[in-house]
């Protein structure tokens, strides 16, 4: 059999297959074997509850569709208390996807040791959501390479 493993930082995945953020909830385990994935990627979560955008959120256009979901989330505490424990029954590492409106907000979620320790298998992989809300007067973590690098440089993300 071919070895398809890949290494990202200090984490080794058995294969490079990772679904997009939030596309494979734990409910899909009733239909497919989620343990065959290289990693599981949680739905994007913010520090606090966010309702997302009001309907309509999706519109068909010629040749496709446009969506503006607004990243609804119940917040990081709900995610850690209710959703992360459900992922523990699977073997692939869990990749957390966060959205923040400020650098401090994002770093509070990424680097808080109490939160990382509660992740299954102590995986510290993370995804900075580039779909974070853009506020004109606030620099948003994940929207620019230079800004993101300056925020996480020298910190052990992986």
C-alpha positions as CSV (number, residue, x, y, z in Angstrom):
1,X,0.0,0.0,0.0
2,X,1.2,3.5,-0.8
3,X,2.2,5.7,2.1
4,X,0.2,9.0,1.7
5,X,1.1,10.5,5.1
6,X,2.0,14.1,5.3
7,X,3.6,16.2,8.1
8,X,2.3,19.7,9.0
9,X,4.6,21.2,11.6
10,X,4.9,18.5,14.3
11,X,1.6,16.8,13.4
12,X,1.6,13.8,11.0
13,X,-1.6,13.0,9.0
14,X,-2.1,9.5,7.5
15,X,-3.2,11.2,4.3
16,X,-3.7,14.8,3.0
17,X,-7.5,14.6,2.9
18,X,-9.1,17.3,5.1
19,X,-12.6,18.5,4.5
20,X,-13.3,22.2,4.3
21,X,-14.3,23.9,7.6
22,X,-17.6,22.6,8.8
23,X,-18.4,20.4,5.8
24,X,-18.1,17.1,7.7
25,X,-19.9,17.2,11.0
26,X,-19.6,14.2,13.3
27,X,-23.2,13.2,12.2
28,X,-21.7,12.1,8.8
29,X,-20.1,9.1,10.7
30,X,-23.5,7.4,10.3
31,X,-22.8,7.4,6.5
32,X,-19.1,7.3,6.0
33,X,-16.0,6.3,8.0
34,X,-14.5,9.6,9.2
35,X,-11.5,7.8,10.4
36,X,-10.3,7.4,6.8
37,X,-9.7,11.2,6.6
38,X,-6.3,12.7,7.3
39,X,-7.8,15.2,9.6
40,X,-11.2,16.5,10.7
41,X,-11.9,20.2,10.4
42,X,-14.4,21.8,12.8
43,X,-16.9,24.4,11.7
44,X,-15.5,27.9,12.2
45,X,-16.0,29.2,15.7
46,X,-15.7,32.7,17.2
47,X,-15.0,33.7,20.8
48,X,-18.6,34.7,21.4
49,X,-22.0,33.7,20.1
50,X,-22.7,35.0,16.6
51,X,-26.1,34.6,14.8
52,X,-24.7,35.0,11.3
53,X,-26.3,37.0,8.6
54,X,-30.1,37.3,8.3
55,X,-31.9,35.4,5.5
56,X,-31.7,35.2,2.6
57,X,-28.1,33.7,2.9
58,X,-27.9,32.0,-0.4
59,X,-28.8,33.2,-3.9
60,X,-28.6,31.5,-7.2
61,X,-27.0,33.4,-10.0
62,X,-26.2,32.4,-13.6
63,X,-23.5,29.8,-13.5
64,X,-23.5,29.3,-9.7
65,X,-24.5,30.8,-6.4
66,X,-23.5,33.5,-4.0
67,X,-23.6,32.9,-0.2
68,X,-23.3,35.2,2.7
69,X,-23.8,32.9,5.7
70,X,-22.0,35.2,8.2
71,X,-20.3,32.3,10.1
72,X,-23.0,31.6,12.8
73,X,-21.4,30.1,15.9
74,X,-22.4,29.4,19.5
75,X,-19.0,30.5,20.7
76,X,-15.7,28.9,21.8
77,X,-17.0,27.7,25.2
78,X,-19.9,25.9,23.6
79,X,-17.6,24.4,21.1
80,X,-15.1,23.2,23.7
81,X,-17.8,21.9,26.1
82,X,-20.2,20.2,23.6
83,X,-18.6,19.7,20.2
84,X,-15.0,18.8,20.9
85,X,-15.9,15.8,23.1
86,X,-17.9,14.3,20.3
87,X,-14.7,14.4,18.0
88,X,-12.8,12.3,20.5
89,X,-14.3,9.1,19.2
90,X,-12.4,9.6,15.9
91,X,-8.7,8.9,15.3
92,X,-7.7,11.8,12.8
93,X,-6.5,15.0,14.4
94,X,-9.0,17.8,14.9
95,X,-8.2,21.1,13.2
96,X,-9.8,24.0,14.9
97,X,-11.1,26.9,12.7
98,X,-11.5,30.3,14.3
99,X,-12.8,33.6,13.3
100,X,-11.9,36.8,15.1
101,X,-12.5,40.5,14.7
102,X,-9.3,41.6,16.4
103,X,-5.8,40.1,16.8
104,X,-6.3,39.9,20.5
105,X,-9.6,38.1,20.1
106,X,-8.0,35.5,17.8
107,X,-4.9,35.0,19.9
108,X,-7.0,34.5,23.0
109,X,-8.6,31.5,21.3
110,X,-5.5,30.2,19.5
111,X,-2.9,30.4,22.3
112,X,-4.9,29.8,25.5
113,X,-3.3,26.6,26.9
114,X,-6.6,25.5,28.6
115,X,-8.3,25.4,25.3
116,X,-5.5,23.6,23.5
117,X,-5.3,21.0,26.2
118,X,-9.0,20.2,25.7
119,X,-8.5,19.4,22.0
120,X,-8.6,15.6,21.1
121,X,-5.1,14.1,21.0
122,X,-3.7,17.5,22.0
123,X,-3.5,18.5,18.3
124,X,-2.5,22.1,18.0
125,X,-3.3,22.5,14.3
126,X,-5.4,25.6,13.6
127,X,-6.9,27.4,10.7
128,X,-7.3,31.2,10.8
129,X,-10.6,31.9,9.0
130,X,-10.0,34.3,6.1
131,X,-13.7,34.7,5.9
132,X,-13.6,36.6,9.2
133,X,-15.8,39.8,9.3
134,X,-14.0,42.8,7.9
135,X,-14.2,45.8,10.1
136,X,-12.9,49.0,8.5
137,X,-11.1,50.3,11.6
138,X,-9.9,47.0,12.9
139,X,-7.0,44.8,11.5
140,X,-8.4,41.3,11.2
141,X,-6.3,38.2,11.9
142,X,-6.1,35.8,9.0
143,X,-6.9,38.3,6.2
144,X,-3.4,39.2,5.3
145,X,-0.1,37.3,5.2
146,X,1.9,40.1,6.7
147,X,-0.6,40.8,9.5
148,X,-1.1,37.1,10.3
149,X,2.7,36.4,10.4
150,X,3.3,39.4,12.7
151,X,0.6,38.1,15.1
152,X,1.9,34.5,15.3
153,X,5.6,34.8,14.5
154,X,7.7,33.1,17.2
155,X,4.7,31.4,18.7
156,X,4.3,27.6,18.7
157,X,1.2,27.2,16.6
158,X,2.2,23.7,15.2
